[in-house]
Amino acid sequence: MSEALVSKSQTGIDLTRISQHAANKPFIGAPVTAGQAAGPAFDGPLPAPTRDVDQLKADFDRAGYCLIAEAIDEPTRAALLDRVVEQYEGEREAGIALETEQRDARLTNLLMKGKIFQSVLLHPIADQILSHALGEGFLLSTLGSVRTLPGSFSQGLHVDQSYIGFPTPVPMVVNTVWMLEDFTEDNGATRIVPGSHRWDPASVAQLHEGVGLHAGTGLENPPQTVGAVAPARTCMVFDGRLLHGTGRNRSSDRTRTGVFAYYGRGYLRQFENPFLSIDDETMMSLDPEIRAQLGYRPWFFLGGSQIPGNPAPLDQVRPTRLTGVLRPRGRSGH
Ligand SMILES: O=C(O)CCC(=O)C(=O)O
């Protein structure tokens, strides 16, 4: 991958030094300087896992994240973990595993890598938080996994929507983390800065100017962060403006595995282009509602088929009846 992905002039954020980082990670965000807090310390109790939807929405708004208790059942958790581990080993053996500065184990494009991954989508509670945060018609932007390994490094703090390049009064993207193992202080629980989604945009913009400092140096977890510590089967939902990053795994024998389903507003380009990343057979095997979340359903008049706002047929990968060149009888042309 070439050095510069996007220049500062295009985005307002200098991304020129994160090419390797960005190439290796499914959940892009410009890393920021981890040193000093750029906003007020979070005031109030940290969210605890719950299934109470009103509480979850309140936690999300207040702290920038919430924790859905027992979001998946045990057999699903075990099957997801098996598939992640097996797939990663397969990719490693094939010589195509992603190499990250953090030295953790990552997978992308999971809809292509097993039916089981559909089980973290269309979740009755998570989807309520997603529409609360992103409005109706949100899109699945990418589905991947991150497994920290004993000794793997912390990741640079970042916000998941930094490529947008300007502050937004509402989240443009939201990430969900499906914890397949306990997330602990020792094994690399995601580091977060509670309340940072509401920090003064100017301070956050300043932090973005700090792009360049990055993890992968064996640094300890950034000082102003807390670990998103929670038991396996919890789902953390967090605001795309929340500062966060993978934690350092300082255990000698524990891993920490999460599946990350990342969503954006219905009018925002997806991280992984599903029409280029998912083959036809897999696309047709998906629940139609998942296909709708991948972009088969228009968002108002955006993303329609042939006519603005016209939904694509859901019984085929691509519409087969497309109107091409037509002329009145008796007229010829080229
Ligand atoms: O692994 C984690 O806990 C966070 C992952 C993340 O933020 C990223 O890959 O951008």
The ligand as a MOL file (V3000), in Angstrom:
LIG
                    3D

  0  0  0     0  0            999 V3000
M  V30 BEGIN CTAB
M  V30 COUNTS 10 9 0 0 0
M  V30 BEGIN ATOM
M  V30 1 O -9.9190 -4.2630 19.2460 0
M  V30 2 C -10.5220 -3.3630 19.7900 0
M  V30 3 O -10.8610 -3.4350 20.9590 0
M  V30 4 C -10.8280 -2.0790 19.0600 0
M  V30 5 C -10.5760 -2.1940 17.5910 0
M  V30 6 C -10.5580 -0.8620 16.9210 0
M  V30 7 O -10.8820 0.1460 17.4700 0
M  V30 8 C -10.0870 -0.7630 15.5500 0
M  V30 9 O -9.6370 -1.7510 14.9640 0
M  V30 10 O -10.1630 0.3420 14.9930 0
M  V30 END ATOM
M  V30 BEGIN BOND
M  V30 1 2 1 2
M  V30 2 1 2 3
M  V30 3 1 2 4
M  V30 4 1 4 5
M  V30 5 1 5 6
M  V30 6 2 6 7
M  V30 7 1 6 8
M  V30 8 2 8 9
M  V30 9 1 8 10
M  V30 END BOND
M  V30 END CTAB
M  END
